[in-house]
Amino acid sequence: MKILILYNALSENPAQDEMDVLDQVTLVEEGLSSNVYQVEKLEFSLDVKNFLTTISKVKPDLVFNLVESVDNDGKLICLAPGILEHIGIPYTGTKHDQMFICQNKVVAKELMVKNNILTPSWLRMDNPKFILGKQYLVKPIWEDGSLGIDDDKLFTSVDESLKNYDPSNFFLEEYVDGREFNVAILAGEVLEPAEIVFRGFEDIPKILGYKAKWEEDSFQYKNTFRTFDIEEGLRGKLKVIGKKCWELFNMKGYARVDFRMDSIGKIYVLEVNPNPCISPDSGFIAAAQNFGYSKKDVVEKILNDF
């Protein structure tokens, strides 16, 4: 079986979050290292004509899709799935239409509300109507990996600095002050939830932002931890909601659902993430290994659920 690992071409001076895709390529390549598969790798960029020429020569049986953005723009994440569907080549992970809905966080929130899944309220950037007593965080509509999230400032009213954010790329989400969790889902199987523990965040918001994920010298990175030691009843609730999200968004392969729980126990879905990061040190791989799966198991299960 010929497998093509497809991943996004890096920009000229890539940051750590962008370079992370190369670690994912290595993990997948190692997971497919057997006589069963013939593996090739290919970068995906805006040069679609060259891509079509190359893939017609390779003639893969299946594409392992690791494209996270195109030209470092999260809005174009659906381009590779759309082209693959157009030329009739099967690929791993969530499909084009479902990917678009999940990646556009505002559209995803609207769908969750219609299906009785609790999610924090949100406001448009161009004319925000703040609700008294609530705090709001600026979030990117399209990007993952917490790119663009300013974890140092929350808003309670119109602020001059809000003009710096393009309304077509950002929105305001209500900040839920409480515990944070995520649940990894592999080929429809809900793994054990993880909790993100914030140590010493008394004077700053408890947010898993860009610094906490990528800037190793920052306070946020050094004082943010993952644990799977969660109360049994709460674990069950998180898994049920995670499975509901998987089914609602008709996901494939693998996904991660992020949650916040407030002081009275209400559980809010922050985001539903298709094709999350599977680099060796990622939360998804940690959840899979905690569940008893190897990295190779993860690759195989994603490969067989397309």
Contacts in CASP RR format, 6 or more apart in sequence:
PFRMAT RR
TARGET T0000
AUTHOR 0000-0000-0000
METHOD contacts of the structure
MODEL  1
MKILILYNALSENPAQDEMDVLDQVTLVEEGLSSNVYQVEKLEFSLDVKN
FLTTISKVKPDLVFNLVESVDNDGKLICLAPGILEHIGIPYTGTKHDQMF
ICQNKVVAKELMVKNNILTPSWLRMDNPKFILGKQYLVKPIWEDGSLGID
DDKLFTSVDESLKNYDPSNFFLEEYVDGREFNVAILAGEVLEPAEIVFRG
FEDIPKILGYKAKWEEDSFQYKNTFRTFDIEEGLRGKLKVIGKKCWELFN
MKGYARVDFRMDSIGKIYVLEVNPNPCISPDSGFIAAAQNFGYSKKDVVE
KILNDF
1 36 0 8 1.000
1 37 0 8 1.000
1 38 0 8 1.000
1 61 0 8 1.000
1 62 0 8 1.000
2 37 0 8 1.000
2 38 0 8 1.000
2 39 0 8 1.000
2 40 0 8 1.000
2 58 0 8 1.000
2 59 0 8 1.000
2 60 0 8 1.000
2 61 0 8 1.000
2 62 0 8 1.000
3 32 0 8 1.000
3 37 0 8 1.000
3 38 0 8 1.000
3 39 0 8 1.000
3 40 0 8 1.000
3 60 0 8 1.000
3 61 0 8 1.000
3 62 0 8 1.000
3 63 0 8 1.000
3 64 0 8 1.000
3 303 0 8 1.000
4 39 0 8 1.000
4 40 0 8 1.000
4 41 0 8 1.000
4 42 0 8 1.000
4 55 0 8 1.000
4 58 0 8 1.000
4 60 0 8 1.000
4 62 0 8 1.000
4 63 0 8 1.000
4 64 0 8 1.000
5 25 0 8 1.000
5 28 0 8 1.000
5 29 0 8 1.000
5 32 0 8 1.000
5 39 0 8 1.000
5 40 0 8 1.000
5 41 0 8 1.000
5 42 0 8 1.000
5 63 0 8 1.000
5 64 0 8 1.000
5 66 0 8 1.000
6 42 0 8 1.000
6 44 0 8 1.000
6 63 0 8 1.000
6 64 0 8 1.000
6 65 0 8 1.000
6 66 0 8 1.000
6 67 0 8 1.000
6 80 0 8 1.000
6 91 0 8 1.000
7 21 0 8 1.000
7 22 0 8 1.000
7 24 0 8 1.000
7 25 0 8 1.000
7 41 0 8 1.000
7 42 0 8 1.000
7 43 0 8 1.000
7 44 0 8 1.000
7 66 0 8 1.000
7 67 0 8 1.000
7 68 0 8 1.000
8 21 0 8 1.000
8 43 0 8 1.000
8 44 0 8 1.000
8 45 0 8 1.000
8 66 0 8 1.000
8 67 0 8 1.000
8 68 0 8 1.000
8 69 0 8 1.000
8 70 0 8 1.000
9 43 0 8 1.000
9 44 0 8 1.000
9 45 0 8 1.000
10 18 0 8 1.000
10 19 0 8 1.000
10 21 0 8 1.000
10 22 0 8 1.000
11 18 0 8 1.000
11 71 0 8 1.000
11 72 0 8 1.000
14 72 0 8 1.000
15 214 0 8 1.000
16 214 0 8 1.000
17 145 0 8 1.000
17 147 0 8 1.000
17 210 0 8 1.000
17 213 0 8 1.000
17 214 0 8 1.000
18 69 0 8 1.000
18 72 0 8 1.000
20 277 0 8 1.000
20 279 0 8 1.000
21 66 0 8 1.000
21 68 0 8 1.000
23 279 0 8 1.000
23 280 0 8 1.000
23 281 0 8 1.000
24 66 0 8 1.000
24 277 0 8 1.000
24 278 0 8 1.000
24 279 0 8 1.000
25 41 0 8 1.000
25 66 0 8 1.000
27 278 0 8 1.000
27 279 0 8 1.000
27 280 0 8 1.000
27 285 0 8 1.000
27 295 0 8 1.000
27 299 0 8 1.000
28 64 0 8 1.000
28 66 0 8 1.000
28 278 0 8 1.000
28 299 0 8 1.000
29 39 0 8 1.000
29 41 0 8 1.000
30 295 0 8 1.000
30 296 0 8 1.000
31 295 0 8 1.000
31 296 0 8 1.000
31 299 0 8 1.000
31 300 0 8 1.000
32 39 0 8 1.000
32 64 0 8 1.000
32 299 0 8 1.000
32 303 0 8 1.000
33 39 0 8 1.000
40 58 0 8 1.000
40 60 0 8 1.000
42 51 0 8 1.000
42 54 0 8 1.000
42 55 0 8 1.000
42 58 0 8 1.000
44 51 0 8 1.000
44 67 0 8 1.000
44 70 0 8 1.000
44 79 0 8 1.000
44 80 0 8 1.000
45 51 0 8 1.000
45 70 0 8 1.000
45 71 0 8 1.000
46 70 0 8 1.000
46 71 0 8 1.000
46 76 0 8 1.000
48 79 0 8 1.000
48 83 0 8 1.000
51 83 0 8 1.000
52 83 0 8 1.000
52 87 0 8 1.000
55 87 0 8 1.000
55 89 0 8 1.000
60 89 0 8 1.000
61 90 0 8 1.000
62 89 0 8 1.000
62 90 0 8 1.000
62 91 0 8 1.000
62 92 0 8 1.000
62 303 0 8 1.000
62 306 0 8 1.000
63 84 0 8 1.000
63 89 0 8 1.000
63 90 0 8 1.000
63 91 0 8 1.000
63 92 0 8 1.000
64 91 0 8 1.000
64 92 0 8 1.000
64 299 0 8 1.000
64 302 0 8 1.000
64 303 0 8 1.000
65 80 0 8 1.000
65 81 0 8 1.000
65 84 0 8 1.000
65 91 0 8 1.000
65 92 0 8 1.000
65 93 0 8 1.000
65 275 0 8 1.000
66 275 0 8 1.000
67 77 0 8 1.000
67 79 0 8 1.000
67 80 0 8 1.000
67 81 0 8 1.000
68 74 0 8 1.000
68 77 0 8 1.000
68 144 0 8 1.000
68 275 0 8 1.000
69 76 0 8 1.000
69 77 0 8 1.000
69 143 0 8 1.000
70 76 0 8 1.000
70 77 0 8 1.000
70 79 0 8 1.000
70 80 0 8 1.000
73 142 0 8 1.000
74 103 0 8 1.000
74 142 0 8 1.000
74 143 0 8 1.000
74 144 0 8 1.000
75 142 0 8 1.000
75 169 0 8 1.000
77 99 0 8 1.000
77 103 0 8 1.000
77 142 0 8 1.000
78 96 0 8 1.000
78 99 0 8 1.000
78 100 0 8 1.000
78 103 0 8 1.000
80 91 0 8 1.000
81 91 0 8 1.000
81 94 0 8 1.000
81 95 0 8 1.000
81 96 0 8 1.000
81 99 0 8 1.000
82 96 0 8 1.000
84 90 0 8 1.000
84 91 0 8 1.000
85 95 0 8 1.000
85 96 0 8 1.000
90 306 0 8 1.000
91 306 0 8 1.000
92 252 0 8 1.000
92 253 0 8 1.000
92 302 0 8 1.000
92 303 0 8 1.000
92 305 0 8 1.000
92 306 0 8 1.000
93 251 0 8 1.000
93 252 0 8 1.000
93 253 0 8 1.000
93 254 0 8 1.000
93 274 0 8 1.000
93 275 0 8 1.000
93 302 0 8 1.000
93 305 0 8 1.000
93 306 0 8 1.000
94 102 0 8 1.000
94 249 0 8 1.000
94 250 0 8 1.000
94 251 0 8 1.000
94 252 0 8 1.000
94 253 0 8 1.000
94 255 0 8 1.000
94 274 0 8 1.000
94 275 0 8 1.000
95 250 0 8 1.000
95 252 0 8 1.000
98 249 0 8 1.000
98 250 0 8 1.000
98 251 0 8 1.000
98 252 0 8 1.000
98 274 0 8 1.000
99 274 0 8 1.000
99 275 0 8 1.000
100 107 0 8 1.000
101 107 0 8 1.000
101 108 0 8 1.000
101 111 0 8 1.000
101 249 0 8 1.000
102 108 0 8 1.000
102 249 0 8 1.000
102 251 0 8 1.000
102 272 0 8 1.000
102 273 0 8 1.000
102 274 0 8 1.000
103 142 0 8 1.000
103 144 0 8 1.000
103 274 0 8 1.000
104 141 0 8 1.000
104 142 0 8 1.000
105 139 0 8 1.000
105 140 0 8 1.000
105 141 0 8 1.000
105 142 0 8 1.000
105 171 0 8 1.000
105 271 0 8 1.000
106 122 0 8 1.000
106 141 0 8 1.000
106 171 0 8 1.000
108 249 0 8 1.000
108 271 0 8 1.000
108 272 0 8 1.000
109 119 0 8 1.000
109 122 0 8 1.000
111 248 0 8 1.000
111 249 0 8 1.000
112 118 0 8 1.000
112 119 0 8 1.000
112 245 0 8 1.000
112 248 0 8 1.000
112 269 0 8 1.000
112 272 0 8 1.000
113 119 0 8 1.000
115 244 0 8 1.000
115 248 0 8 1.000
117 241 0 8 1.000
117 244 0 8 1.000
117 245 0 8 1.000
117 248 0 8 1.000
117 269 0 8 1.000
118 266 0 8 1.000
118 267 0 8 1.000
118 268 0 8 1.000
118 269 0 8 1.000
119 268 0 8 1.000
119 269 0 8 1.000
119 270 0 8 1.000
120 173 0 8 1.000
120 174 0 8 1.000
120 175 0 8 1.000
120 176 0 8 1.000
120 260 0 8 1.000
120 268 0 8 1.000
120 270 0 8 1.000
121 131 0 8 1.000
121 134 0 8 1.000
121 173 0 8 1.000
121 174 0 8 1.000
122 171 0 8 1.000
122 172 0 8 1.000
122 173 0 8 1.000
122 174 0 8 1.000
123 129 0 8 1.000
123 130 0 8 1.000
123 136 0 8 1.000
123 171 0 8 1.000
123 172 0 8 1.000
124 167 0 8 1.000
124 171 0 8 1.000
124 172 0 8 1.000
125 138 0 8 1.000
125 162 0 8 1.000
125 165 0 8 1.000
125 166 0 8 1.000
125 167 0 8 1.000
125 170 0 8 1.000
125 171 0 8 1.000
125 172 0 8 1.000
126 167 0 8 1.000
128 136 0 8 1.000
128 158 0 8 1.000
128 162 0 8 1.000
128 172 0 8 1.000
130 136 0 8 1.000
130 155 0 8 1.000
130 156 0 8 1.000
130 157 0 8 1.000
130 158 0 8 1.000
131 174 0 8 1.000
133 156 0 8 1.000
134 156 0 8 1.000
134 174 0 8 1.000
134 175 0 8 1.000
135 154 0 8 1.000
135 155 0 8 1.000
135 156 0 8 1.000
135 174 0 8 1.000
135 175 0 8 1.000
135 177 0 8 1.000
136 154 0 8 1.000
136 155 0 8 1.000
136 156 0 8 1.000
136 172 0 8 1.000
136 173 0 8 1.000
136 174 0 8 1.000
136 175 0 8 1.000
137 149 0 8 1.000
137 150 0 8 1.000
137 151 0 8 1.000
137 154 0 8 1.000
137 155 0 8 1.000
137 172 0 8 1.000
137 173 0 8 1.000
137 174 0 8 1.000
137 175 0 8 1.000
137 205 0 8 1.000
137 207 0 8 1.000
138 148 0 8 1.000
138 149 0 8 1.000
138 150 0 8 1.000
138 155 0 8 1.000
138 162 0 8 1.000
138 165 0 8 1.000
138 170 0 8 1.000
138 171 0 8 1.000
138 172 0 8 1.000
139 148 0 8 1.000
139 149 0 8 1.000
139 170 0 8 1.000
139 171 0 8 1.000
139 172 0 8 1.000
139 173 0 8 1.000
140 147 0 8 1.000
140 148 0 8 1.000
140 149 0 8 1.000
140 169 0 8 1.000
140 170 0 8 1.000
141 168 0 8 1.000
141 169 0 8 1.000
141 170 0 8 1.000
141 171 0 8 1.000
142 169 0 8 1.000
144 273 0 8 1.000
144 276 0 8 1.000
144 277 0 8 1.000
145 210 0 8 1.000
145 213 0 8 1.000
145 214 0 8 1.000
145 277 0 8 1.000
146 208 0 8 1.000
146 209 0 8 1.000
146 210 0 8 1.000
146 212 0 8 1.000
146 213 0 8 1.000
146 214 0 8 1.000
147 210 0 8 1.000
148 210 0 8 1.000
149 207 0 8 1.000
149 209 0 8 1.000
149 210 0 8 1.000
151 204 0 8 1.000
151 205 0 8 1.000
151 207 0 8 1.000
151 208 0 8 1.000
151 209 0 8 1.000
151 210 0 8 1.000
151 211 0 8 1.000
151 212 0 8 1.000
151 220 0 8 1.000
152 204 0 8 1.000
152 205 0 8 1.000
153 161 0 8 1.000
154 175 0 8 1.000
154 205 0 8 1.000
155 162 0 8 1.000
155 172 0 8 1.000
173 270 0 8 1.000
175 205 0 8 1.000
175 207 0 8 1.000
176 260 0 8 1.000
176 261 0 8 1.000
176 262 0 8 1.000
176 268 0 8 1.000
176 270 0 8 1.000
177 205 0 8 1.000
177 206 0 8 1.000
177 262 0 8 1.000
177 263 0 8 1.000
178 206 0 8 1.000
178 260 0 8 1.000
178 261 0 8 1.000
178 262 0 8 1.000
178 263 0 8 1.000
179 195 0 8 1.000
179 260 0 8 1.000
179 261 0 8 1.000
180 195 0 8 1.000
180 196 0 8 1.000
180 198 0 8 1.000
180 206 0 8 1.000
180 208 0 8 1.000
180 258 0 8 1.000
180 259 0 8 1.000
180 260 0 8 1.000
180 261 0 8 1.000
181 193 0 8 1.000
181 194 0 8 1.000
181 195 0 8 1.000
181 196 0 8 1.000
181 230 0 8 1.000
181 238 0 8 1.000
181 258 0 8 1.000
181 259 0 8 1.000
181 260 0 8 1.000
181 261 0 8 1.000
182 193 0 8 1.000
182 194 0 8 1.000
182 196 0 8 1.000
182 256 0 8 1.000
182 257 0 8 1.000
182 258 0 8 1.000
182 259 0 8 1.000
182 283 0 8 1.000
183 190 0 8 1.000
183 191 0 8 1.000
183 192 0 8 1.000
183 193 0 8 1.000
183 194 0 8 1.000
183 238 0 8 1.000
183 239 0 8 1.000
183 242 0 8 1.000
183 256 0 8 1.000
183 257 0 8 1.000
183 259 0 8 1.000
183 287 0 8 1.000
184 190 0 8 1.000
184 191 0 8 1.000
184 194 0 8 1.000
184 254 0 8 1.000
184 255 0 8 1.000
184 256 0 8 1.000
184 276 0 8 1.000
184 283 0 8 1.000
184 284 0 8 1.000
184 287 0 8 1.000
184 288 0 8 1.000
185 191 0 8 1.000
185 242 0 8 1.000
185 243 0 8 1.000
185 246 0 8 1.000
185 251 0 8 1.000
185 254 0 8 1.000
185 255 0 8 1.000
185 256 0 8 1.000
185 257 0 8 1.000
186 253 0 8 1.000
186 254 0 8 1.000
186 288 0 8 1.000
186 293 0 8 1.000
186 298 0 8 1.000
186 301 0 8 1.000
186 302 0 8 1.000
187 253 0 8 1.000
187 254 0 8 1.000
187 301 0 8 1.000
187 302 0 8 1.000
187 304 0 8 1.000
187 305 0 8 1.000
188 243 0 8 1.000
188 246 0 8 1.000
188 251 0 8 1.000
188 253 0 8 1.000
188 305 0 8 1.000
189 301 0 8 1.000
190 239 0 8 1.000
190 242 0 8 1.000
190 243 0 8 1.000
190 246 0 8 1.000
191 287 0 8 1.000
191 288 0 8 1.000
191 290 0 8 1.000
191 291 0 8 1.000
192 228 0 8 1.000
192 230 0 8 1.000
192 235 0 8 1.000
192 239 0 8 1.000
192 287 0 8 1.000
192 290 0 8 1.000
192 291 0 8 1.000
193 228 0 8 1.000
193 230 0 8 1.000
193 234 0 8 1.000
193 235 0 8 1.000
193 236 0 8 1.000
193 238 0 8 1.000
193 239 0 8 1.000
193 259 0 8 1.000
194 226 0 8 1.000
194 227 0 8 1.000
194 228 0 8 1.000
194 230 0 8 1.000
194 283 0 8 1.000
194 286 0 8 1.000
194 287 0 8 1.000
194 290 0 8 1.000
195 226 0 8 1.000
195 227 0 8 1.000
195 228 0 8 1.000
195 229 0 8 1.000
195 230 0 8 1.000
196 208 0 8 1.000
196 224 0 8 1.000
196 225 0 8 1.000
196 226 0 8 1.000
197 224 0 8 1.000
197 225 0 8 1.000
197 226 0 8 1.000
197 227 0 8 1.000
198 206 0 8 1.000
198 223 0 8 1.000
198 224 0 8 1.000
199 223 0 8 1.000
199 224 0 8 1.000
199 225 0 8 1.000
200 223 0 8 1.000
201 223 0 8 1.000
204 219 0 8 1.000
204 220 0 8 1.000
207 220 0 8 1.000
208 224 0 8 1.000
209 220 0 8 1.000
211 218 0 8 1.000
211 219 0 8 1.000
211 220 0 8 1.000
211 221 0 8 1.000
212 218 0 8 1.000
212 220 0 8 1.000
212 221 0 8 1.000
212 224 0 8 1.000
213 221 0 8 1.000
214 221 0 8 1.000
215 221 0 8 1.000
216 222 0 8 1.000
226 283 0 8 1.000
226 286 0 8 1.000
228 287 0 8 1.000
228 290 0 8 1.000
230 238 0 8 1.000
234 261 0 8 1.000
237 267 0 8 1.000
238 259 0 8 1.000
238 267 0 8 1.000
241 257 0 8 1.000
241 259 0 8 1.000
241 267 0 8 1.000
241 269 0 8 1.000
242 257 0 8 1.000
242 269 0 8 1.000
245 251 0 8 1.000
245 255 0 8 1.000
245 257 0 8 1.000
245 269 0 8 1.000
245 272 0 8 1.000
246 255 0 8 1.000
246 257 0 8 1.000
249 255 0 8 1.000
249 272 0 8 1.000
249 274 0 8 1.000
251 272 0 8 1.000
251 274 0 8 1.000
252 305 0 8 1.000
252 306 0 8 1.000
253 275 0 8 1.000
253 301 0 8 1.000
253 302 0 8 1.000
253 305 0 8 1.000
253 306 0 8 1.000
254 274 0 8 1.000
254 275 0 8 1.000
254 276 0 8 1.000
254 278 0 8 1.000
254 284 0 8 1.000
254 298 0 8 1.000
254 301 0 8 1.000
254 302 0 8 1.000
255 272 0 8 1.000
255 273 0 8 1.000
255 274 0 8 1.000
255 275 0 8 1.000
255 276 0 8 1.000
256 273 0 8 1.000
256 276 0 8 1.000
256 283 0 8 1.000
256 284 0 8 1.000
257 269 0 8 1.000
257 271 0 8 1.000
257 272 0 8 1.000
257 273 0 8 1.000
258 269 0 8 1.000
258 270 0 8 1.000
258 271 0 8 1.000
258 272 0 8 1.000
258 273 0 8 1.000
259 267 0 8 1.000
259 268 0 8 1.000
259 269 0 8 1.000
259 270 0 8 1.000
260 267 0 8 1.000
260 268 0 8 1.000
260 270 0 8 1.000
261 267 0 8 1.000
261 268 0 8 1.000
262 268 0 8 1.000
276 282 0 8 1.000
276 284 0 8 1.000
277 283 0 8 1.000
277 284 0 8 1.000
278 284 0 8 1.000
278 285 0 8 1.000
278 298 0 8 1.000
278 302 0 8 1.000
279 285 0 8 1.000
280 295 0 8 1.000
284 298 0 8 1.000
285 295 0 8 1.000
285 298 0 8 1.000
288 294 0 8 1.000
288 295 0 8 1.000
288 297 0 8 1.000
288 298 0 8 1.000
289 295 0 8 1.000
293 301 0 8 1.000
END
